[in-house]
Amino acid sequence: MIHFPALRMRRFTVQLRELTIGESIKIASMPVHLEEASITALLRFSVESVKGNSIIEDPQHWTVQERIMAVCHYLASTNDGEPDFLIGEGHYSDYLDGGNDTAVTEDSIMVGEVGGDIWHIRQFTGAMAESIERLSGEVAGITGNFIGC
């Protein structure tokens, strides 16, 4: 049995557990283009408990940063003997700033007015990322990474 240290983030603490063979097969059988949906499935299966001031049970409502941190924590815990796993040419620790846990402090922040419209920014959640993922290819000429003028 794999030991998972608690993952303490500013908003909550997550305790993970090892996936069963059946859960692993369900995740592995998901279409490869549904990366965010696969992350949600992994987290729903592997999260044993969530504790803290901001208890958010459903990983769809975690920020994208919180989700990827939990996935990396799972990978670091399950990687035989080497928690600093390879990512391309580098390692996990090359991308991790453990001292920087930006908290979600507000629902949205006003950034200004353009053309009479008030614009806000907010944290990007797993549910939002999955929505974009599902719509990818539905509008001719626009993909999930569309940057246009």
C-alpha positions as CSV (number, residue, x, y, z in Angstrom):
1,M,0.0,0.0,0.0
2,I,1.3,3.4,-1.0
3,H,1.6,6.1,1.7
4,F,0.3,9.5,0.7
5,P,1.3,12.4,2.9
6,A,-1.4,15.0,3.3
7,L,-1.3,17.7,0.7
8,R,-1.7,21.1,2.5
9,M,-2.8,24.0,0.3
10,R,-3.9,27.4,1.5
11,R,-7.7,26.7,1.0
12,F,-7.8,23.1,2.1
13,T,-5.9,19.9,2.9
14,V,-6.4,16.9,0.8
15,Q,-5.7,13.2,1.7
16,L,-5.2,11.0,-1.3
17,R,-5.4,7.3,-1.6
18,E,-4.2,4.7,-4.1
19,L,-6.5,4.0,-7.1
20,T,-8.0,0.5,-7.4
21,I,-7.4,-1.5,-10.6
22,G,-11.0,-0.9,-11.7
23,E,-10.6,2.9,-11.1
24,S,-7.4,2.9,-13.1
25,I,-9.0,1.1,-16.0
26,K,-11.9,3.5,-16.0
27,I,-9.5,6.5,-16.2
28,A,-7.3,4.8,-18.8
29,S,-10.4,4.1,-21.0
30,M,-11.4,7.7,-21.2
31,P,-10.8,9.4,-24.6
32,V,-7.3,11.0,-24.6
33,H,-8.6,14.4,-25.8
34,L,-10.6,14.8,-22.6
35,E,-7.6,15.6,-20.4
36,E,-9.5,17.8,-17.9
37,A,-12.3,15.3,-17.5
38,S,-9.6,12.6,-16.9
39,I,-8.1,14.8,-14.2
40,T,-11.5,15.2,-12.6
41,A,-12.0,11.4,-12.7
42,L,-8.6,10.8,-11.2
43,L,-9.2,13.2,-8.4
44,R,-12.7,12.0,-7.6
45,F,-11.4,8.5,-7.3
46,S,-8.2,9.3,-5.4
47,V,-9.4,12.0,-2.9
48,E,-10.1,10.3,0.4
49,S,-10.9,13.5,2.3
50,V,-10.8,17.3,2.1
51,K,-10.4,19.4,5.3
52,G,-10.0,23.0,6.1
53,N,-11.7,26.4,6.1
54,S,-12.8,26.1,2.5
55,I,-13.9,22.5,2.1
56,I,-14.6,22.0,-1.6
57,E,-15.4,18.3,-2.1
58,D,-15.8,18.3,-5.9
59,P,-12.5,18.7,-7.7
60,Q,-14.4,20.3,-10.6
61,H,-14.7,23.4,-8.4
62,W,-11.0,23.5,-7.4
63,T,-8.9,25.9,-9.3
64,V,-6.8,24.5,-12.2
65,Q,-3.7,25.2,-10.1
66,E,-5.1,23.2,-7.1
67,R,-6.0,20.3,-9.4
68,I,-2.6,20.1,-11.0
69,M,-0.9,20.3,-7.6
70,A,-3.0,17.3,-6.4
71,V,-2.2,15.3,-9.6
72,C,1.5,16.1,-9.2
73,H,1.3,15.1,-5.5
74,Y,-0.3,11.8,-6.5
75,L,2.5,11.2,-9.1
76,A,5.2,12.1,-6.7
77,S,3.8,9.7,-4.1
78,T,3.4,6.8,-6.5
79,N,6.7,7.2,-8.4
80,D,8.9,4.3,-7.1
81,G,11.6,5.9,-4.9
82,E,11.8,9.2,-6.8
83,P,9.2,11.8,-6.0
84,D,11.0,14.4,-8.2
85,F,9.7,12.7,-11.4
86,L,10.8,13.7,-14.9
87,I,8.8,16.2,-16.9
88,G,10.3,16.5,-20.4
89,E,13.9,17.6,-20.0
90,G,13.4,18.7,-16.4
91,H,12.0,17.5,-13.1
92,Y,8.9,18.2,-11.0
93,S,11.0,20.4,-8.6
94,D,12.0,22.6,-11.6
95,Y,8.3,23.7,-11.9
96,L,7.3,23.7,-8.2
97,D,7.5,26.8,-6.1
98,G,6.4,25.3,-2.8
99,G,6.5,28.6,-1.0
100,N,4.0,30.2,-3.4
101,D,0.5,29.1,-2.7
102,T,-1.7,31.8,-4.1
103,A,-5.0,31.8,-2.4
104,V,-8.3,32.5,-4.0
105,T,-9.1,35.7,-2.2
106,E,-12.1,37.0,-4.1
107,D,-14.7,35.6,-6.5
108,S,-13.7,38.1,-9.2
109,I,-11.6,41.2,-9.6
110,M,-12.6,44.1,-11.8
111,V,-9.8,44.9,-14.2
112,G,-11.4,47.8,-16.1
113,E,-13.8,49.0,-18.7
114,V,-13.6,48.6,-22.4
115,G,-16.2,49.9,-24.8
116,G,-18.7,50.4,-22.0
117,D,-18.3,46.9,-20.7
118,I,-16.9,46.2,-17.2
119,W,-14.4,43.4,-17.3
120,H,-13.5,41.0,-14.4
121,I,-11.1,38.2,-14.0
122,R,-11.5,35.2,-11.7
123,Q,-9.8,31.9,-10.9
124,F,-10.1,29.3,-13.6
125,T,-11.8,26.1,-12.3
126,G,-11.8,22.5,-13.5
127,A,-15.5,22.8,-14.5
128,M,-14.6,25.8,-16.7
129,A,-11.7,23.9,-18.2
130,E,-13.9,20.9,-18.9
131,S,-16.5,23.1,-20.6
132,I,-13.9,24.5,-23.0
133,E,-12.6,21.0,-23.6
134,R,-16.1,19.8,-24.5
135,L,-16.7,22.7,-26.9
136,S,-13.3,22.3,-28.7
137,G,-14.0,21.8,-32.4
138,E,-17.7,22.7,-32.1
139,V,-17.2,26.2,-33.6
140,A,-15.6,26.1,-37.1
141,G,-12.0,27.6,-37.0
142,I,-11.8,27.9,-33.2
143,T,-10.0,25.4,-31.0
144,G,-9.5,25.4,-27.2
145,N,-6.3,27.3,-27.6
146,F,-7.7,30.0,-30.0
147,I,-6.0,33.3,-29.8
148,G,-7.5,35.7,-32.3
149,C,-8.1,39.4,-33.0
